[in-house]
């Protein structure tokens, strides 16, 4: 199993660098890798899918707790 995880990690890092097609479709690539990773780890559940749709990313704010942030805000912040 650790060998399969190592191959997965190498593909996750190397494919966007090595392939223009993957680089231009990065969002779909990361979606496919997330699905493959969840399958590889065996962690699929209805709760996981629900959390992925309701809270794509959560950032911890002291005093408030976890604040959900959508992919649009993350891409905008990274672009700036």
mmCIF file of the N, C-alpha and C atoms, coordinates in Angstrom:
data_MODEL
# 
_entry.id   MODEL 
# 
loop_
_atom_site.group_PDB 
_atom_site.id 
_atom_site.type_symbol 
_atom_site.label_atom_id 
_atom_site.label_alt_id 
_atom_site.label_comp_id 
_atom_site.label_asym_id 
_atom_site.label_entity_id 
_atom_site.label_seq_id 
_atom_site.pdbx_PDB_ins_code 
_atom_site.Cartn_x 
_atom_site.Cartn_y 
_atom_site.Cartn_z 
_atom_site.occupancy 
_atom_site.B_iso_or_equiv 
_atom_site.pdbx_formal_charge 
_atom_site.auth_seq_id 
_atom_site.auth_comp_id 
_atom_site.auth_asym_id 
_atom_site.auth_atom_id 
_atom_site.pdbx_PDB_model_num 
ATOM 1   N N  . UNK A 1 1  ? 0.803   -1.200 0.000   1.00 0.00 ? 1  UNK A N  1 
ATOM 2   C CA . UNK A 1 1  ? 0.000   0.000  0.000   1.00 0.00 ? 1  UNK A CA 1 
ATOM 3   C C  . UNK A 1 1  ? 0.852   1.273  0.000   1.00 0.00 ? 1  UNK A C  1 
ATOM 4   N N  . UNK A 1 2  ? 1.927   1.352  0.778   1.00 0.00 ? 2  UNK A N  1 
ATOM 5   C CA . UNK A 1 2  ? 2.748   2.571  0.742   1.00 0.00 ? 2  UNK A CA 1 
ATOM 6   C C  . UNK A 1 2  ? 3.322   2.856  -0.648  1.00 0.00 ? 2  UNK A C  1 
ATOM 7   N N  . UNK A 1 3  ? 3.616   1.821  -1.423  1.00 0.00 ? 3  UNK A N  1 
ATOM 8   C CA . UNK A 1 3  ? 4.124   2.023  -2.777  1.00 0.00 ? 3  UNK A CA 1 
ATOM 9   C C  . UNK A 1 3  ? 3.063   2.680  -3.654  1.00 0.00 ? 3  UNK A C  1 
ATOM 10  N N  . UNK A 1 4  ? 1.821   2.241  -3.515  1.00 0.00 ? 4  UNK A N  1 
ATOM 11  C CA . UNK A 1 4  ? 0.716   2.836  -4.273  1.00 0.00 ? 4  UNK A CA 1 
ATOM 12  C C  . UNK A 1 4  ? 0.511   4.296  -3.886  1.00 0.00 ? 4  UNK A C  1 
ATOM 13  N N  . UNK A 1 5  ? 0.660   4.591  -2.617  1.00 0.00 ? 5  UNK A N  1 
ATOM 14  C CA . UNK A 1 5  ? 0.534   5.977  -2.160  1.00 0.00 ? 5  UNK A CA 1 
ATOM 15  C C  . UNK A 1 5  ? 1.671   6.842  -2.689  1.00 0.00 ? 5  UNK A C  1 
ATOM 16  N N  . UNK A 1 6  ? 2.871   6.292  -2.759  1.00 0.00 ? 6  UNK A N  1 
ATOM 17  C CA . UNK A 1 6  ? 4.014   7.021  -3.298  1.00 0.00 ? 6  UNK A CA 1 
ATOM 18  C C  . UNK A 1 6  ? 3.812   7.311  -4.789  1.00 0.00 ? 6  UNK A C  1 
ATOM 19  N N  . UNK A 1 7  ? 3.330   6.336  -5.531  1.00 0.00 ? 7  UNK A N  1 
ATOM 20  C CA . UNK A 1 7  ? 3.038   6.535  -6.957  1.00 0.00 ? 7  UNK A CA 1 
ATOM 21  C C  . UNK A 1 7  ? 1.977   7.626  -7.121  1.00 0.00 ? 7  UNK A C  1 
ATOM 22  N N  . UNK A 1 8  ? 0.951   7.580  -6.290  1.00 0.00 ? 8  UNK A N  1 
ATOM 23  C CA . UNK A 1 8  ? -0.112  8.588  -6.322  1.00 0.00 ? 8  UNK A CA 1 
ATOM 24  C C  . UNK A 1 8  ? 0.462   9.983  -6.076  1.00 0.00 ? 8  UNK A C  1 
ATOM 25  N N  . UNK A 1 9  ? 1.328   10.122 -5.085  1.00 0.00 ? 9  UNK A N  1 
ATOM 26  C CA . UNK A 1 9  ? 1.943   11.409 -4.769  1.00 0.00 ? 9  UNK A CA 1 
ATOM 27  C C  . UNK A 1 9  ? 2.821   11.918 -5.910  1.00 0.00 ? 9  UNK A C  1 
ATOM 28  N N  . UNK A 1 10 ? 3.586   11.026 -6.511  1.00 0.00 ? 10 UNK A N  1 
ATOM 29  C CA . UNK A 1 10 ? 4.436   11.420 -7.644  1.00 0.00 ? 10 UNK A CA 1 
ATOM 30  C C  . UNK A 1 10 ? 3.576   11.895 -8.810  1.00 0.00 ? 10 UNK A C  1 
ATOM 31  N N  . UNK A 1 11 ? 2.499   11.186 -9.099  1.00 0.00 ? 11 UNK A N  1 
ATOM 32  C CA . UNK A 1 11 ? 1.596   11.604 -10.174 1.00 0.00 ? 11 UNK A CA 1 
ATOM 33  C C  . UNK A 1 11 ? 0.945   12.942 -9.863  1.00 0.00 ? 11 UNK A C  1 
ATOM 34  N N  . UNK A 1 12 ? 0.560   13.138 -8.624  1.00 0.00 ? 12 UNK A N  1 
ATOM 35  C CA . UNK A 1 12 ? -0.077  14.382 -8.211  1.00 0.00 ? 12 UNK A CA 1 
ATOM 36  C C  . UNK A 1 12 ? 0.832   15.583 -8.430  1.00 0.00 ? 12 UNK A C  1 
ATOM 37  N N  . UNK A 1 13 ? 2.109   15.414 -8.194  1.00 0.00 ? 13 UNK A N  1 
ATOM 38  C CA . UNK A 1 13 ? 3.059   16.515 -8.345  1.00 0.00 ? 13 UNK A CA 1 
ATOM 39  C C  . UNK A 1 13 ? 3.582   16.620 -9.774  1.00 0.00 ? 13 UNK A C  1 
ATOM 40  N N  . UNK A 1 14 ? 3.887   15.493 -10.397 1.00 0.00 ? 14 UNK A N  1 
ATOM 41  C CA . UNK A 1 14 ? 4.580   15.497 -11.688 1.00 0.00 ? 14 UNK A CA 1 
ATOM 42  C C  . UNK A 1 14 ? 3.677   15.772 -12.891 1.00 0.00 ? 14 UNK A C  1 
ATOM 43  N N  . UNK A 1 15 ? 2.462   15.272 -12.881 1.00 0.00 ? 15 UNK A N  1 
ATOM 44  C CA . UNK A 1 15 ? 1.618   15.416 -14.069 1.00 0.00 ? 15 UNK A CA 1 
ATOM 45  C C  . UNK A 1 15 ? 1.319   16.862 -14.457 1.00 0.00 ? 15 UNK A C  1 
ATOM 46  N N  . UNK A 1 16 ? 0.989   17.749 -13.507 1.00 0.00 ? 16 UNK A N  1 
ATOM 47  C CA . UNK A 1 16 ? 0.749   19.138 -13.928 1.00 0.00 ? 16 UNK A CA 1 
ATOM 48  C C  . UNK A 1 16 ? 1.998   19.817 -14.496 1.00 0.00 ? 16 UNK A C  1 
ATOM 49  N N  . UNK A 1 17 ? 3.165   19.383 -14.060 1.00 0.00 ? 17 UNK A N  1 
ATOM 50  C CA . UNK A 1 17 ? 4.413   19.958 -14.566 1.00 0.00 ? 17 UNK A CA 1 
ATOM 51  C C  . UNK A 1 17 ? 4.764   19.390 -15.930 1.00 0.00 ? 17 UNK A C  1 
ATOM 52  N N  . UNK A 1 18 ? 4.518   18.103 -16.117 1.00 0.00 ? 18 UNK A N  1 
ATOM 53  C CA . UNK A 1 18 ? 4.952   17.413 -17.331 1.00 0.00 ? 18 UNK A CA 1 
ATOM 54  C C  . UNK A 1 18 ? 3.975   17.536 -18.497 1.00 0.00 ? 18 UNK A C  1 
ATOM 55  N N  . UNK A 1 19 ? 2.712   17.825 -18.238 1.00 0.00 ? 19 UNK A N  1 
ATOM 56  C CA . UNK A 1 19 ? 1.712   17.804 -19.297 1.00 0.00 ? 19 UNK A CA 1 
ATOM 57  C C  . UNK A 1 19 ? 0.976   19.134 -19.399 1.00 0.00 ? 19 UNK A C  1 
ATOM 58  N N  . UNK A 1 20 ? 1.034   19.737 -20.582 1.00 0.00 ? 20 UNK A N  1 
ATOM 59  C CA . UNK A 1 20 ? 0.289   20.990 -20.825 1.00 0.00 ? 20 UNK A CA 1 
ATOM 60  C C  . UNK A 1 20 ? -1.212  20.757 -20.729 1.00 0.00 ? 20 UNK A C  1 
ATOM 61  N N  . UNK A 1 21 ? -1.672  19.583 -21.198 1.00 0.00 ? 21 UNK A N  1 
ATOM 62  C CA . UNK A 1 21 ? -3.100  19.287 -21.162 1.00 0.00 ? 21 UNK A CA 1 
ATOM 63  C C  . UNK A 1 21 ? -3.603  19.233 -19.715 1.00 0.00 ? 21 UNK A C  1 
ATOM 64  N N  . UNK A 1 22 ? -2.832  18.619 -18.831 1.00 0.00 ? 22 UNK A N  1 
ATOM 65  C CA . UNK A 1 22 ? -3.204  18.565 -17.419 1.00 0.00 ? 22 UNK A CA 1 
ATOM 66  C C  . UNK A 1 22 ? -3.131  19.959 -16.816 1.00 0.00 ? 22 UNK A C  1 
ATOM 67  N N  . UNK A 1 23 ? -2.101  20.711 -17.178 1.00 0.00 ? 23 UNK A N  1 
ATOM 68  C CA . UNK A 1 23 ? -1.940  22.062 -16.647 1.00 0.00 ? 23 UNK A CA 1 
ATOM 69  C C  . UNK A 1 23 ? -3.116  22.962 -17.021 1.00 0.00 ? 23 UNK A C  1 
ATOM 70  N N  . UNK A 1 24 ? -3.619  22.820 -18.232 1.00 0.00 ? 24 UNK A N  1 
ATOM 71  C CA . UNK A 1 24 ? -4.741  23.654 -18.680 1.00 0.00 ? 24 UNK A CA 1 
ATOM 72  C C  . UNK A 1 24 ? -6.079  23.214 -18.095 1.00 0.00 ? 24 UNK A C  1 
ATOM 73  N N  . UNK A 1 25 ? -6.144  21.999 -17.608 1.00 0.00 ? 25 UNK A N  1 
ATOM 74  C CA . UNK A 1 25 ? -7.366  21.477 -16.982 1.00 0.00 ? 25 UNK A CA 1 
ATOM 75  C C  . UNK A 1 25 ? -7.085  21.098 -15.530 1.00 0.00 ? 25 UNK A C  1 
ATOM 76  N N  . UNK A 1 26 ? -6.434  21.988 -14.819 1.00 0.00 ? 26 UNK A N  1 
ATOM 77  C CA . UNK A 1 26 ? -5.966  21.698 -13.464 1.00 0.00 ? 26 UNK A CA 1 
ATOM 78  C C  . UNK A 1 26 ? -7.095  21.389 -12.492 1.00 0.00 ? 26 UNK A C  1 
ATOM 79  N N  . UNK A 1 27 ? -8.206  22.113 -12.601 1.00 0.00 ? 27 UNK A N  1 
ATOM 80  C CA . UNK A 1 27 ? -9.318  21.870 -11.683 1.00 0.00 ? 27 UNK A CA 1 
ATOM 81  C C  . UNK A 1 27 ? -9.870  20.462 -11.836 1.00 0.00 ? 27 UNK A C  1 
ATOM 82  N N  . UNK A 1 28 ? -10.060 20.028 -13.086 1.00 0.00 ? 28 UNK A N  1 
ATOM 83  C CA . UNK A 1 28 ? -10.559 18.666 -13.329 1.00 0.00 ? 28 UNK A CA 1 
ATOM 84  C C  . UNK A 1 28 ? -9.542  17.625 -12.882 1.00 0.00 ? 28 UNK A C  1 
ATOM 85  N N  . UNK A 1 29 ? -8.264  17.915 -13.071 1.00 0.00 ? 29 UNK A N  1 
ATOM 86  C CA . UNK A 1 29 ? -7.212  16.999 -12.634 1.00 0.00 ? 29 UNK A CA 1 
ATOM 87  C C  . UNK A 1 29 ? -7.249  16.829 -11.118 1.00 0.00 ? 29 UNK A C  1 
ATOM 88  N N  . UNK A 1 30 ? -7.359  17.947 -10.390 1.00 0.00 ? 30 UNK A N  1 
ATOM 89  C CA . UNK A 1 30 ? -7.396  17.846 -8.935  1.00 0.00 ? 30 UNK A CA 1 
ATOM 90  C C  . UNK A 1 30 ? -8.673  17.169 -8.449  1.00 0.00 ? 30 UNK A C  1 
ATOM 91  N N  . UNK A 1 31 ? -9.778  17.373 -9.143  1.00 0.00 ? 31 UNK A N  1 
ATOM 92  C CA . UNK A 1 31 ? -11.004 16.658 -8.795  1.00 0.00 ? 31 UNK A CA 1 
ATOM 93  C C  . UNK A 1 31 ? -10.806 15.158 -8.973  1.00 0.00 ? 31 UNK A C  1 
ATOM 94  N N  . UNK A 1 32 ? -10.222 14.766 -10.098 1.00 0.00 ? 32 UNK A N  1 
ATOM 95  C CA . UNK A 1 32 ? -9.977  13.344 -10.354 1.00 0.00 ? 32 UNK A CA 1 
ATOM 96  C C  . UNK A 1 32 ? -9.005  12.766 -9.329  1.00 0.00 ? 32 UNK A C  1 
ATOM 97  N N  . UNK A 1 33 ? -7.987  13.523 -8.963  1.00 0.00 ? 33 UNK A N  1 
ATOM 98  C CA . UNK A 1 33 ? -7.020  13.041 -7.971  1.00 0.00 ? 33 UNK A CA 1 
ATOM 99  C C  . UNK A 1 33 ? -7.664  12.936 -6.586  1.00 0.00 ? 33 UNK A C  1 
ATOM 100 N N  . UNK A 1 34 ? -8.584  13.849 -6.265  1.00 0.00 ? 34 UNK A N  1 
ATOM 101 C CA . UNK A 1 34 ? -9.282  13.772 -4.977  1.00 0.00 ? 34 UNK A CA 1 
ATOM 102 C C  . UNK A 1 34 ? -10.164 12.530 -4.923  1.00 0.00 ? 34 UNK A C  1 
ATOM 103 N N  . UNK A 1 35 ? -10.854 12.255 -6.014  1.00 0.00 ? 35 UNK A N  1 
ATOM 104 C CA . UNK A 1 35 ? -11.689 11.050 -6.081  1.00 0.00 ? 35 UNK A CA 1 
ATOM 105 C C  . UNK A 1 35 ? -10.807 9.805  -5.975  1.00 0.00 ? 35 UNK A C  1 
ATOM 106 N N  . UNK A 1 36 ? -9.677  9.792  -6.701  1.00 0.00 ? 36 UNK A N  1 
ATOM 107 C CA . UNK A 1 36 ? -8.769  8.655  -6.635  1.00 0.00 ? 36 UNK A CA 1 
ATOM 108 C C  . UNK A 1 36 ? -8.170  8.501  -5.235  1.00 0.00 ? 36 UNK A C  1 
ATOM 109 N N  . UNK A 1 37 ? -7.825  9.622  -4.608  1.00 0.00 ? 37 UNK A N  1 
ATOM 110 C CA . UNK A 1 37 ? -7.263  9.564  -3.257  1.00 0.00 ? 37 UNK A CA 1 
ATOM 111 C C  . UNK A 1 37 ? -8.255  9.043  -2.235  1.00 0.00 ? 37 UNK A C  1 
ATOM 112 N N  . UNK A 1 38 ? -9.496  9.506  -2.314  1.00 0.00 ? 38 UNK A N  1 
ATOM 113 C CA . UNK A 1 38 ? -10.522 9.021  -1.392  1.00 0.00 ? 38 UNK A CA 1 
ATOM 114 C C  . UNK A 1 38 ? -10.795 7.537  -1.617  1.00 0.00 ? 38 UNK A C  1 
ATOM 115 N N  . UNK A 1 39 ? -10.747 7.111  -2.873  1.00 0.00 ? 39 UNK A N  1 
ATOM 116 C CA . UNK A 1 39 ? -10.942 5.699  -3.183  1.00 0.00 ? 39 UNK A CA 1 
ATOM 117 C C  . UNK A 1 39 ? -9.766  4.879  -2.668  1.00 0.00 ? 39 UNK A C  1 
ATOM 118 N N  . UNK A 1 40 ? -8.550  5.373  -2.902  1.00 0.00 ? 40 UNK A N  1 
ATOM 119 C CA . UNK A 1 40 ? -7.349  4.682  -2.446  1.00 0.00 ? 40 UNK A CA 1 
ATOM 120 C C  . UNK A 1 40 ? -7.340  4.550  -0.921  1.00 0.00 ? 40 UNK A C  1 
ATOM 121 N N  . UNK A 1 41 ? -7.766  5.596  -0.228  1.00 0.00 ? 41 UNK A N  1 
ATOM 122 C CA . UNK A 1 41 ? -7.794  5.571  1.240   1.00 0.00 ? 41 UNK A CA 1 
ATOM 123 C C  . UNK A 1 41 ? -9.003  4.821  1.784   1.00 0.00 ? 41 UNK A C  1 
ATOM 124 N N  . UNK A 1 42 ? -9.999  4.589  0.932   1.00 0.00 ? 42 UNK A N  1 
ATOM 125 C CA . UNK A 1 42 ? -11.199 3.871  1.368   1.00 0.00 ? 42 UNK A CA 1 
ATOM 126 C C  . UNK A 1 42 ? -12.042 4.667  2.342   1.00 0.00 ? 42 UNK A C  1 
ATOM 127 N N  . UNK A 1 43 ? -12.162 5.977  2.112   1.00 0.00 ? 43 UNK A N  1 
ATOM 128 C CA . UNK A 1 43 ? -12.881 6.823  3.065   1.00 0.00 ? 43 UNK A CA 1 
ATOM 129 C C  . UNK A 1 43 ? -14.189 7.376  2.510   1.00 0.00 ? 43 UNK A C  1 
ATOM 130 N N  . UNK A 1 44 ? -14.711 6.793  1.437   1.00 0.00 ? 44 UNK A N  1 
ATOM 131 C CA . UNK A 1 44 ? -15.967 7.287  0.867   1.00 0.00 ? 44 UNK A CA 1 
ATOM 132 C C  . UNK A 1 44 ? -17.108 7.076  1.851   1.00 0.00 ? 44 UNK A C  1 
ATOM 133 N N  . UNK A 1 45 ? -17.927 8.115  2.012   1.00 0.00 ? 45 UNK A N  1 
ATOM 134 C CA . UNK A 1 45 ? -19.129 8.021  2.838   1.00 0.00 ? 45 UNK A CA 1 
ATOM 135 C C  . UNK A 1 45 ? -20.070 9.143  2.407   1.00 0.00 ? 45 UNK A C  1 
ATOM 136 N N  . UNK A 1 46 ? -21.350 8.999  2.693   1.00 0.00 ? 46 UNK A N  1 
ATOM 137 C CA . UNK A 1 46 ? -22.272 10.092 2.380   1.00 0.00 ? 46 UNK A CA 1 
ATOM 138 C C  . UNK A 1 46 ? -21.891 11.390 3.103   1.00 0.00 ? 46 UNK A C  1 
ATOM 139 N N  . UNK A 1 47 ? -21.361 11.268 4.315   1.00 0.00 ? 47 UNK A N  1 
ATOM 140 C CA . UNK A 1 47 ? -20.950 12.450 5.073   1.00 0.00 ? 47 UNK A CA 1 
ATOM 141 C C  . UNK A 1 47 ? -19.792 13.167 4.369   1.00 0.00 ? 47 UNK A C  1 
ATOM 142 N N  . UNK A 1 48 ? -18.845 12.437 3.816   1.00 0.00 ? 48 UNK A N  1 
ATOM 143 C CA . UNK A 1 48 ? -17.724 13.042 3.089   1.00 0.00 ? 48 UNK A CA 1 
ATOM 144 C C  . UNK A 1 48 ? -18.222 13.828 1.887   1.00 0.00 ? 48 UNK A C  1 
ATOM 145 N N  . UNK A 1 49 ? -19.132 13.257 1.128   1.00 0.00 ? 49 UNK A N  1 
ATOM 146 C CA . UNK A 1 49 ? -19.667 13.930 -0.056  1.00 0.00 ? 49 UNK A CA 1 
ATOM 147 C C  . UNK A 1 49 ? -20.451 15.176 0.353   1.00 0.00 ? 49 UNK A C  1 
ATOM 148 N N  . UNK A 1 50 ? -21.241 15.063 1.400   1.00 0.00 ? 50 UNK A N  1 
ATOM 149 C CA . UNK A 1 50 ? -22.012 16.212 1.885   1.00 0.00 ? 50 UNK A CA 1 
ATOM 150 C C  . UNK A 1 50 ? -21.080 17.345 2.320   1.00 0.00 ? 50 UNK A C  1 
ATOM 151 N N  . UNK A 1 51 ? -20.044 17.023 3.069   1.00 0.00 ? 51 UNK A N  1 
ATOM 152 C CA . UNK A 1 51 ? -19.095 18.035 3.526   1.00 0.00 ? 51 UNK A CA 1 
ATOM 153 C C  . UNK A 1 51 ? -18.357 18.672 2.350   1.00 0.00 ? 51 UNK A C  1 
ATOM 154 N N  . UNK A 1 52 ? -18.034 17.894 1.348   1.00 0.00 ? 52 UNK A N  1 
ATOM 155 C CA . UNK A 1 52 ? -17.324 18.429 0.182   1.00 0.00 ? 52 UNK A CA 1 
ATOM 156 C C  . UNK A 1 52 ? -18.182 19.439 -0.572  1.00 0.00 ? 52 UNK A C  1 
ATOM 157 N N  . UNK A 1 53 ? -19.480 19.192 -0.642  1.00 0.00 ? 53 UNK A N  1 
ATOM 158 C CA . UNK A 1 53 ? -20.357 20.128 -1.345  1.00 0.00 ? 53 UNK A CA 1 
ATOM 159 C C  . UNK A 1 53 ? -20.705 21.350 -0.501  1.00 0.00 ? 53 UNK A C  1 
ATOM 160 N N  . UNK A 1 54 ? -20.882 21.150 0.796   1.00 0.00 ? 54 UNK A N  1 
ATOM 161 C CA . UNK A 1 54 ? -21.296 22.255 1.649   1.00 0.00 ? 54 UNK A CA 1 
ATOM 162 C C  . UNK A 1 54 ? -20.137 23.154 2.070   1.00 0.00 ? 54 UNK A C  1 
ATOM 163 N N  . UNK A 1 55 ? -18.983 22.577 2.291   1.00 0.00 ? 55 UNK A N  1 
ATOM 164 C CA . UNK A 1 55 ? -17.826 23.329 2.787   1.00 0.00 ? 55 UNK A CA 1 
ATOM 165 C C  . UNK A 1 55 ? -16.575 22.928 2.004   1.00 0.00 ? 55 UNK A C  1 
ATOM 166 N N  . UNK A 1 56 ? -16.370 23.502 0.819   1.00 0.00 ? 56 UNK A N  1 
ATOM 167 C CA . UNK A 1 56 ? -15.204 23.115 0.018   1.00 0.00 ? 56 UNK A CA 1 
ATOM 168 C C  . UNK A 1 56 ? -13.874 23.358 0.728   1.00 0.00 ? 56 UNK A C  1 
ATOM 169 N N  . UNK A 1 57 ? -13.800 24.412 1.527   1.00 0.00 ? 57 UNK A N  1 
ATOM 170 C CA . UNK A 1 57 ? -12.585 24.710 2.269   1.00 0.00 ? 57 UNK A CA 1 
ATOM 171 C C  . UNK A 1 57 ? -12.990 25.454 3.529   1.00 0.00 ? 57 UNK A C  1 
ATOM 172 N N  . UNK A 1 58 ? -12.393 25.107 4.645   1.00 0.00 ? 58 UNK A N  1 
ATOM 173 C CA . UNK A 1 58 ? -12.696 25.801 5.890   1.00 0.00 ? 58 UNK A CA 1 
ATOM 174 C C  . UNK A 1 58 ? -11.401 26.318 6.497   1.00 0.00 ? 58 UNK A C  1 
ATOM 175 N N  . UNK A 1 59 ? -11.436 27.556 6.961   1.00 0.00 ? 59 UNK A N  1 
ATOM 176 C CA . UNK A 1 59 ? -10.287 28.194 7.590   1.00 0.00 ? 59 UNK A CA 1 
ATOM 177 C C  . UNK A 1 59 ? -10.645 28.490 9.036   1.00 0.00 ? 59 UNK A C  1 
ATOM 178 N N  . UNK A 1 60 ? -9.731  28.183 9.942   1.00 0.00 ? 60 UNK A N  1 
ATOM 179 C CA . UNK A 1 60 ? -10.005 28.408 11.356  1.00 0.00 ? 60 UNK A CA 1 
ATOM 180 C C  . UNK A 1 60 ? -9.737  29.859 11.726  1.00 0.00 ? 60 UNK A C  1 
ATOM 181 N N  . UNK A 1 61 ? -10.723 30.504 12.355  1.00 0.00 ? 61 UNK A N  1 
ATOM 182 C CA . UNK A 1 61 ? -10.597 31.869 12.858  1.00 0.00 ? 61 UNK A CA 1 
ATOM 183 C C  . UNK A 1 61 ? -10.792 31.811 14.369  1.00 0.00 ? 61 UNK A C  1 
ATOM 184 N N  . UNK A 1 62 ? -9.791  32.279 15.117  1.00 0.00 ? 62 UNK A N  1 
ATOM 185 C CA . UNK A 1 62 ? -9.911  32.213 16.578  1.00 0.00 ? 62 UNK A CA 1 
ATOM 186 C C  . UNK A 1 62 ? -11.107 33.040 17.041  1.00 0.00 ? 62 UNK A C  1 
ATOM 187 N N  . UNK A 1 63 ? -11.849 32.483 17.959  1.00 0.00 ? 63 UNK A N  1 
ATOM 188 C CA . UNK A 1 63 ? -13.035 33.146 18.478  1.00 0.00 ? 63 UNK A CA 1 
ATOM 189 C C  . UNK A 1 63 ? -14.293 32.878 17.681  1.00 0.00 ? 63 UNK A C  1 
ATOM 190 N N  . UNK A 1 64 ? -14.132 32.486 16.416  1.00 0.00 ? 64 UNK A N  1 
ATOM 191 C CA . UNK A 1 64 ? -15.284 32.223 15.548  1.00 0.00 ? 64 UNK A CA 1 
ATOM 192 C C  . UNK A 1 64 ? -15.422 30.731 15.288  1.00 0.00 ? 64 UNK A C  1 
ATOM 193 N N  . UNK A 1 65 ? -14.314 30.069 15.035  1.00 0.00 ? 65 UNK A N  1 
ATOM 194 C CA . UNK A 1 65 ? -14.327 28.659 14.673  1.00 0.00 ? 65 UNK A CA 1 
ATOM 195 C C  . UNK A 1 65 ? -13.975 28.510 13.206  1.00 0.00 ? 65 UNK A C  1 
ATOM 196 N N  . UNK A 1 66 ? -14.456 27.449 12.574  1.00 0.00 ? 66 UNK A N  1 
ATOM 197 C CA . UNK A 1 66 ? -14.165 27.198 11.170  1.00 0.00 ? 66 UNK A CA 1 
ATOM 198 C C  . UNK A 1 66 ? -15.117 27.987 10.278  1.00 0.00 ? 66 UNK A C  1 
ATOM 199 N N  . UNK A 1 67 ? -14.554 28.744 9.345   1.00 0.00 ? 67 UNK A N  1 
ATOM 200 C CA . UNK A 1 67 ? -15.328 29.561 8.428   1.00 0.00 ? 67 UNK A CA 1 
ATOM 201 C C  . UNK A 1 67 ? -15.164 28.971 7.026   1.00 0.00 ? 67 UNK A C  1 
ATOM 202 N N  . UNK A 1 68 ? -16.268 28.569 6.372   1.00 0.00 ? 68 UNK A N  1 
ATOM 203 C CA . UNK A 1 68 ? -16.146 28.001 5.032   1.00 0.00 ? 68 UNK A CA 1 
ATOM 204 C C  . UNK A 1 68 ? -15.784 29.068 3.998   1.00 0.00 ? 68 UNK A C  1 
ATOM 205 N N  . UNK A 1 69 ? -14.889 28.710 3.099   1.00 0.00 ? 69 UNK A N  1 
ATOM 206 C CA . UNK A 1 69 ? -14.477 29.602 2.016   1.00 0.00 ? 69 UNK A CA 1 
ATOM 207 C C  . UNK A 1 69 ? -14.608 28.809 0.717   1.00 0.00 ? 69 UNK A C  1 
ATOM 208 N N  . UNK A 1 70 ? -15.266 29.381 -0.274  1.00 0.00 ? 70 UNK A N  1 
ATOM 209 C CA . UNK A 1 70 ? -15.460 28.705 -1.553  1.00 0.00 ? 70 UNK A CA 1 
ATOM 210 C C  . UNK A 1 70 ? -14.230 28.782 -2.433  1.00 0.00 ? 70 UNK A C  1 
ATOM 211 N N  . UNK A 1 71 ? -14.195 27.972 -3.456  1.00 0.00 ? 71 UNK A N  1 
ATOM 212 C CA . UNK A 1 71 ? -13.056 27.910 -4.368  1.00 0.00 ? 71 UNK A CA 1 
ATOM 213 C C  . UNK A 1 71 ? -12.849 29.237 -5.096  1.00 0.00 ? 71 UNK A C  1 
ATOM 214 N N  . UNK A 1 72 ? -13.925 29.982 -5.330  1.00 0.00 ? 72 UNK A N  1 
ATOM 215 C CA . UNK A 1 72 ? -13.795 31.278 -6.005  1.00 0.00 ? 72 UNK A CA 1 
ATOM 216 C C  . UNK A 1 72 ? -12.932 32.234 -5.194  1.00 0.00 ? 72 UNK A C  1 
ATOM 217 N N  . UNK A 1 73 ? -13.162 32.290 -3.897  1.00 0.00 ? 73 UNK A N  1 
ATOM 218 C CA . UNK A 1 73 ? -12.369 33.182 -3.053  1.00 0.00 ? 73 UNK A CA 1 
ATOM 219 C C  . UNK A 1 73 ? -10.923 32.732 -2.985  1.00 0.00 ? 73 UNK A C  1 
ATOM 220 N N  . UNK A 1 74 ? -10.677 31.446 -2.944  1.00 0.00 ? 74 UNK A N  1 
ATOM 221 C CA . UNK A 1 74 ? -9.312  30.919 -2.874  1.00 0.00 ? 74 UNK A CA 1 
ATOM 222 C C  . UNK A 1 74 ? -8.554  31.244 -4.151  1.00 0.00 ? 74 UNK A C  1 
ATOM 223 N N  . UNK A 1 75 ? -9.176  31.041 -5.306  1.00 0.00 ? 75 UNK A N  1 
ATOM 224 C CA . UNK A 1 75 ? -8.517  31.329 -6.588  1.00 0.00 ? 75 UNK A CA 1 
ATOM 225 C C  . UNK A 1 75 ? -8.269  32.836 -6.719  1.00 0.00 ? 75 UNK A C  1 
ATOM 226 N N  . UNK A 1 76 ? -9.215  33.656 -6.293  1.00 0.00 ? 76 UNK A N  1 
ATOM 227 C CA . UNK A 1 76 ? -9.022  35.097 -6.338  1.00 0.00 ? 76 UNK A CA 1 
ATOM 228 C C  . UNK A 1 76 ? -7.854  35.536 -5.448  1.00 0.00 ? 76 UNK A C  1 
ATOM 229 N N  . UNK A 1 77 ? -7.802  35.029 -4.233  1.00 0.00 ? 77 UNK A N  1 
ATOM 230 C CA . UNK A 1 77 ? -6.712  35.392 -3.311  1.00 0.00 ? 77 UNK A CA 1 
ATOM 231 C C  . UNK A 1 77 ? -5.360  34.920 -3.849  1.00 0.00 ? 77 UNK A C  1 
ATOM 232 N N  . UNK A 1 78 ? -5.309  33.710 -4.385  1.00 0.00 ? 78 UNK A N  1 
ATOM 233 C CA . UNK A 1 78 ? -4.055  33.192 -4.931  1.00 0.00 ? 78 UNK A CA 1 
ATOM 234 C C  . UNK A 1 78 ? -3.623  33.996 -6.160  1.00 0.00 ? 78 UNK A C  1 
ATOM 235 N N  . UNK A 1 79 ? -4.580  34.418 -6.950  1.00 0.00 ? 79 UNK A N  1 
ATOM 236 C CA . UNK A 1 79 ? -4.257  35.209 -8.142  1.00 0.00 ? 79 UNK A CA 1 
ATOM 237 C C  . UNK A 1 79 ? -3.745  36.599 -7.823  1.00 0.00 ? 79 UNK A C  1 
ATOM 238 N N  . UNK A 1 80 ? -4.237  37.160 -6.719  1.00 0.00 ? 80 UNK A N  1 
ATOM 239 C CA . UNK A 1 80 ? -3.788  38.485 -6.316  1.00 0.00 ? 80 UNK A CA 1 
ATOM 240 C C  . UNK A 1 80 ? -2.398  38.421 -5.731  1.00 0.00 ? 80 UNK A C  1 
# 
